[in-house]
Amino acid sequence: MHIRNYRTSILLVLTFSVLLSTFWFFPSFAFIIFISMLMELLLNPAVEFFVKRKIPRSVAAGFVMLCFVTAAFFVFAVVSGTLIPTFTSFVEDFPRLAGKLQQLPYLHDSEFITEEFDNVWNELVAYSVTAVRSSLGLIINIFNKFVDVVIILFVTFYLLKDGDFIARYLASLFPNNDYERVLRLFYRILDALSVYVRSQLIICAITGAIVFIYFTLRDLPYASVFAVVSGISEFVPVLGPTVASAFGTMLTATRSPMVAVQTLGFYVVLTQINHNIVYPTLIGKNLHLHPVAIILGIVFGGEILGAAGMFLAVPIIVICKLVIEDVIKNRAKVRQDLIQSRWLNRNEE
């Protein structure tokens, strides 16, 4: 085995290991770069649309960024005026809802069930409220940290404007004979992340809208809160929707057990449609992530970075998966080339 045959693979593993470790050692810097990349992936199709119509890329990037900033401020104004007051009211009313739920006959009659329910309920409440507060807090902090926002916008603009040049420059830093291989890997990672982010945003929007409509039509309280919880939970595949469904079902039991059963059925149907129809249709066969890998990645990400780590778990798994696949594919190619070379040498002898 010659190390030089695997130089690029070793460099790729080391490079991505260092980049991913920045989330632990330099979280603020890493999140600024990561959020800028996500924004670039979301906005790049719009820039390409204008570029194909002979508009200079820098002008297209600036126009798209201006539209995005305007839309973001509009959304923030709507959220500040409607969701935040509703969420505050929900948090204040939460102790009363929890007490009412614990007084239900089928829970109150059994001491064992009551004790176990209290444990499960407290953990579920802590997780759900923390997740929502963290998510809303992240949105608010992004807008409050003006300097970080400005940096993110500028980085996103330059990624939109010079993203292809940057990718080619980074690929040129690796051994010359593997330039095309590294560039293809970069684009595969970007394409996979783009598919994942867009798909997750669509699923979040669909889920949030459907939950809001259901709670509104059933005249259940805090429809917007449960819609946001259900929408955000989709960014934590498998575990997120399960916790959101349990949280919503248990709180609707304060209205009546029958409403809770109906709500549970609603969440089960919604989850099955999302995961068996909507999710495969949007993402297709680009990721090939096993649920076990997703769950373990989410748990590990939560242990390392908390709520932010749970949100970033799947994108990081996607990156690691594509890098490992590239290394394995290159290793097989190198071995095949060595075998073929030995076979040719024997024939020449």
C-alpha positions as CSV (number, residue, x, y, z in Angstrom):
1,M,0.0,0.0,0.0
2,H,1.4,3.4,-1.1
3,I,0.3,6.4,1.0
4,R,0.6,8.7,-2.0
5,N,-2.2,6.8,-3.8
6,Y,-4.5,7.9,-1.0
7,R,-3.2,11.4,-0.4
8,T,-6.4,13.1,-1.6
9,S,-8.6,10.8,0.5
10,I,-6.6,11.5,3.6
11,L,-6.6,15.2,2.9
12,L,-10.4,15.2,2.4
13,V,-11.0,13.4,5.6
14,L,-8.7,15.7,7.6
15,T,-10.2,18.8,5.9
16,F,-13.8,17.9,6.6
17,S,-12.9,16.8,10.2
18,V,-11.4,20.1,10.9
19,L,-14.3,22.0,9.3
20,L,-16.9,20.0,11.4
21,S,-14.8,20.5,14.5
22,T,-15.2,24.2,14.3
23,F,-18.8,23.8,15.5
24,W,-17.3,22.7,18.8
25,F,-14.3,25.0,19.1
26,F,-15.6,28.1,17.2
27,P,-19.4,27.8,17.2
28,S,-20.2,31.5,16.4
29,F,-17.9,31.5,13.4
30,A,-19.1,28.1,12.2
31,F,-22.8,29.0,12.5
32,I,-22.2,32.2,10.5
33,I,-20.6,30.3,7.7
34,F,-23.1,27.5,7.8
35,I,-26.2,29.8,7.8
36,S,-24.6,31.7,4.9
37,M,-24.1,28.5,3.0
38,L,-27.8,27.4,3.6
39,M,-29.0,30.8,2.5
40,E,-26.8,30.6,-0.6
41,L,-28.2,27.1,-1.4
42,L,-31.8,28.5,-1.0
43,L,-31.2,31.6,-3.1
44,N,-28.9,30.4,-5.8
45,P,-31.7,29.0,-8.1
46,A,-33.2,32.5,-8.2
47,V,-29.8,34.0,-9.1
48,E,-29.3,31.4,-11.8
49,F,-32.7,32.3,-13.2
50,F,-31.6,35.9,-13.8
51,V,-28.1,34.9,-15.0
52,K,-29.7,32.7,-17.7
53,R,-31.5,35.9,-18.9
54,K,-28.1,37.6,-19.5
55,I,-28.2,39.7,-16.3
56,P,-24.7,40.0,-14.7
57,R,-24.3,37.7,-11.8
58,S,-23.3,40.4,-9.3
59,V,-26.5,42.4,-10.2
60,A,-28.6,39.2,-9.9
61,A,-27.1,38.3,-6.5
62,G,-27.7,41.8,-5.2
63,F,-31.3,41.9,-6.4
64,V,-32.1,38.5,-4.9
65,M,-30.5,39.4,-1.6
66,L,-32.5,42.7,-1.5
67,C,-35.7,40.7,-2.1
68,F,-34.8,38.2,0.6
69,V,-34.0,40.8,3.2
70,T,-37.3,42.6,2.5
71,A,-39.2,39.3,2.8
72,A,-37.3,38.4,6.0
73,F,-38.2,41.7,7.7
74,F,-41.8,41.3,6.7
75,V,-42.0,37.8,8.2
76,F,-40.2,38.9,11.4
77,A,-42.8,41.7,11.8
78,V,-45.6,39.2,11.4
79,V,-44.0,36.8,13.9
80,S,-43.4,39.6,16.4
81,G,-46.9,40.8,16.2
82,T,-48.8,37.5,16.3
83,L,-46.8,34.4,17.3
84,I,-44.7,35.8,20.2
85,P,-47.7,37.2,22.2
86,T,-49.6,33.9,21.6
87,F,-46.5,31.9,22.7
88,T,-46.1,34.1,25.8
89,S,-49.8,33.5,26.7
90,F,-49.3,29.7,26.2
91,V,-46.3,29.6,28.6
92,E,-48.3,31.5,31.2
93,D,-51.3,29.2,30.8
94,F,-49.1,26.0,30.7
95,P,-49.2,25.2,34.5
96,R,-53.0,25.3,34.5
97,L,-53.2,23.0,31.4
98,A,-50.7,20.6,33.0
99,G,-52.7,20.5,36.3
100,K,-56.0,19.9,34.5
101,L,-54.4,17.1,32.5
102,Q,-53.2,15.4,35.6
103,Q,-56.6,15.4,37.1
104,L,-58.2,13.3,34.4
105,P,-60.0,10.3,35.9
106,Y,-58.0,7.6,34.1
107,L,-54.8,9.1,35.3
108,H,-55.8,10.3,38.7
109,D,-57.2,7.0,39.9
110,S,-54.0,5.0,39.7
111,E,-51.0,6.1,41.9
112,F,-48.5,4.2,39.7
113,I,-49.9,5.7,36.5
114,T,-49.9,9.1,38.0
115,E,-46.3,8.9,39.1
116,E,-45.1,7.5,35.8
117,F,-47.1,10.0,33.9
118,D,-45.6,12.9,35.9
119,N,-42.1,11.7,35.0
120,V,-42.8,11.3,31.3
121,W,-44.8,14.5,31.2
122,N,-42.1,16.6,32.9
123,E,-39.5,15.3,30.5
124,L,-41.8,15.9,27.5
125,V,-42.7,19.4,28.6
126,A,-39.1,20.3,29.3
127,Y,-38.0,19.1,25.9
128,S,-40.8,20.7,23.9
129,V,-40.8,24.1,25.7
130,T,-37.0,24.2,25.5
131,A,-37.0,23.3,21.8
132,V,-39.6,26.0,21.0
133,R,-37.9,28.6,23.1
134,S,-34.5,27.8,21.6
135,S,-36.0,28.0,18.1
136,L,-37.7,31.3,18.7
137,G,-34.7,32.6,20.6
138,L,-32.5,31.7,17.7
139,I,-34.7,33.7,15.3
140,I,-34.8,36.7,17.7
141,N,-31.0,36.5,18.4
142,I,-30.2,36.5,14.7
143,F,-32.1,39.7,14.2
144,N,-30.9,41.2,17.5
145,K,-27.2,40.6,16.6
146,F,-27.0,43.2,14.0
147,V,-23.3,42.7,13.3
148,D,-23.7,39.0,12.8
149,V,-26.7,39.6,10.5
150,V,-24.7,42.0,8.3
151,I,-21.8,39.5,8.1
152,I,-24.1,36.7,7.1
153,L,-25.7,38.8,4.4
154,F,-22.4,39.9,3.0
155,V,-21.0,36.3,3.1
156,T,-24.1,35.0,1.4
157,F,-23.9,37.7,-1.3
158,Y,-20.3,36.8,-2.1
159,L,-21.1,33.1,-2.1
160,L,-23.9,33.8,-4.6
161,K,-21.7,35.9,-6.7
162,D,-18.4,33.9,-6.6
163,G,-19.5,30.5,-5.3
164,D,-18.3,28.6,-8.3
165,F,-14.9,30.3,-8.3
166,I,-14.5,29.6,-4.6
167,A,-15.3,25.9,-5.1
168,R,-12.8,25.6,-7.9
169,Y,-10.2,27.4,-5.9
170,L,-10.6,25.1,-2.9
171,A,-10.5,22.1,-5.3
172,S,-7.2,23.4,-6.7
173,L,-5.6,23.2,-3.3
174,F,-5.7,19.4,-3.5
175,P,-3.4,17.3,-5.6
176,N,-3.8,18.3,-9.3
177,N,-4.5,14.8,-10.6
178,D,-7.6,14.7,-8.3
179,Y,-8.9,18.1,-9.1
180,E,-12.0,16.9,-10.9
181,R,-12.7,14.3,-8.2
182,V,-12.6,16.9,-5.4
183,L,-14.7,19.3,-7.4
184,R,-17.4,16.7,-8.1
185,L,-17.5,15.8,-4.4
186,F,-18.0,19.5,-3.5
187,Y,-20.9,19.8,-5.9
188,R,-22.4,16.5,-4.7
189,I,-22.4,17.8,-1.1
190,L,-23.9,21.1,-2.1
191,D,-26.6,19.5,-4.2
192,A,-27.5,17.0,-1.4
193,L,-27.6,19.9,1.2
194,S,-29.7,22.0,-1.2
195,V,-32.2,19.1,-1.7
196,Y,-32.4,18.5,2.0
197,V,-32.8,22.1,3.1
198,R,-35.5,22.9,0.5
199,S,-37.3,19.7,1.2
200,Q,-37.3,20.3,4.9
201,L,-38.5,23.9,4.6
202,I,-41.4,22.7,2.4
203,I,-42.3,19.9,4.8
204,C,-42.1,22.3,7.7
205,A,-44.4,24.8,6.0
206,I,-46.9,22.1,4.9
207,T,-46.9,20.5,8.4
208,G,-47.3,23.8,10.2
209,A,-50.1,24.9,7.9
210,I,-52.0,21.6,8.2
211,V,-51.7,21.6,12.0
212,F,-52.8,25.2,12.2
213,I,-55.9,24.5,10.1
214,Y,-56.8,21.4,12.2
215,F,-56.5,23.2,15.5
216,T,-58.4,26.2,14.2
217,L,-61.2,24.1,12.7
218,R,-61.5,22.1,15.9
219,D,-61.6,25.3,17.9
220,L,-58.6,24.2,19.9
221,P,-56.5,26.9,21.7
222,Y,-53.0,28.0,20.7
223,A,-53.2,26.8,17.1
224,S,-50.2,28.9,16.0
225,V,-48.0,27.5,18.9
226,F,-48.8,23.9,18.0
227,A,-48.3,24.7,14.3
228,V,-44.8,26.2,14.9
229,V,-43.9,23.2,17.2
230,S,-44.9,20.7,14.6
231,G,-43.2,22.6,11.8
232,I,-39.9,23.1,13.6
233,S,-40.0,19.5,14.8
234,E,-39.7,18.3,11.1
235,F,-36.1,19.6,11.2
236,V,-35.3,16.8,13.7
237,P,-36.5,13.8,11.6
238,V,-38.1,10.8,13.4
239,L,-37.7,12.1,17.0
240,G,-39.1,15.6,16.4
241,P,-42.5,14.7,14.9
242,T,-43.0,12.0,17.5
243,V,-42.4,14.4,20.4
244,A,-44.5,17.1,18.7
245,S,-47.4,14.6,18.2
246,A,-47.2,13.4,21.8
247,F,-47.1,17.0,23.1
248,G,-50.1,18.1,21.0
249,T,-52.1,15.0,21.8
250,M,-51.6,15.2,25.6
251,L,-52.5,18.9,25.8
252,T,-55.7,18.4,23.7
253,A,-56.7,15.8,26.4
254,T,-57.5,18.8,28.6
255,R,-60.4,19.4,26.3
256,S,-61.7,15.8,26.4
257,P,-60.3,12.3,26.0
258,M,-62.2,11.9,22.7
259,V,-60.5,15.0,21.3
260,A,-57.1,13.6,22.3
261,V,-57.8,10.3,20.5
262,Q,-58.9,12.2,17.4
263,T,-55.8,14.4,17.6
264,L,-53.6,11.4,17.9
265,G,-55.2,9.9,14.8
266,F,-54.7,13.2,13.0
267,Y,-51.0,13.3,13.9
268,V,-50.5,9.6,13.0
269,V,-52.0,10.2,9.5
270,L,-50.1,13.4,9.0
271,T,-46.8,11.8,10.0
272,Q,-47.3,8.8,7.7
273,I,-48.2,11.0,4.8
274,N,-45.1,13.2,5.4
275,H,-42.7,10.3,5.7
276,N,-44.1,7.9,3.1
277,I,-45.3,10.3,0.4
278,V,-44.1,13.9,0.8
279,Y,-40.6,13.3,2.1
280,P,-39.7,10.6,-0.5
281,T,-41.2,12.7,-3.3
282,L,-39.2,15.8,-2.4
283,I,-35.9,14.2,-1.5
284,G,-36.1,11.1,-3.6
285,K,-33.1,8.8,-3.5
286,N,-30.5,11.5,-3.0
287,L,-29.7,10.9,0.7
288,H,-30.2,7.2,1.5
289,L,-30.0,7.8,5.2
290,H,-31.2,4.9,7.5
291,P,-33.5,6.0,10.4
292,V,-31.0,4.4,12.9
293,A,-28.2,6.7,11.6
294,I,-30.5,9.7,11.8
295,I,-31.6,8.9,15.4
296,L,-28.0,8.3,16.6
297,G,-26.8,11.4,14.8
298,I,-29.6,13.5,16.4
299,V,-28.8,12.1,19.9
300,F,-25.1,12.7,19.4
301,G,-25.6,16.2,18.0
302,G,-27.8,17.0,21.0
303,E,-25.2,15.9,23.4
304,I,-22.5,18.0,21.7
305,L,-24.3,21.2,20.8
306,G,-27.8,20.9,22.4
307,A,-30.8,22.0,20.3
308,A,-28.6,23.4,17.5
309,G,-26.8,20.1,17.2
310,M,-30.1,18.3,16.7
311,F,-31.0,20.6,13.9
312,L,-27.5,20.2,12.3
313,A,-27.3,16.5,12.7
314,V,-28.8,15.4,9.4
315,P,-26.8,17.9,7.2
316,I,-23.6,16.8,8.9
317,I,-24.5,13.1,8.5
318,V,-25.1,13.8,4.8
319,I,-21.6,15.4,4.4
320,C,-19.9,12.6,6.3
321,K,-21.7,10.0,4.2
322,L,-20.7,11.6,0.9
323,V,-17.1,11.9,2.0
324,I,-16.9,8.3,3.1
325,E,-18.5,7.1,-0.1
326,D,-16.0,9.1,-2.1
327,V,-13.1,7.7,-0.1
328,I,-14.4,4.1,-0.5
329,K,-15.0,4.5,-4.2
330,N,-11.5,5.9,-4.7
331,R,-9.9,3.1,-2.7
332,A,-11.7,0.5,-4.9
333,K,-10.5,2.4,-8.0
334,V,-6.9,2.5,-6.8
335,R,-7.0,-1.3,-6.0
336,Q,-8.5,-2.0,-9.4
337,D,-5.8,0.0,-11.1
338,L,-3.0,-1.8,-9.1
339,I,-4.4,-5.2,-10.0
340,Q,-4.7,-4.2,-13.7
341,S,-1.2,-2.8,-13.6
342,R,0.2,-6.1,-12.2
343,W,-1.7,-8.1,-14.7
344,L,-0.3,-6.0,-17.6
345,N,3.2,-6.4,-16.2
346,R,2.9,-10.2,-16.1
347,N,1.7,-10.3,-19.7
348,E,4.6,-8.2,-20.8
349,E,7.0,-10.6,-19.1
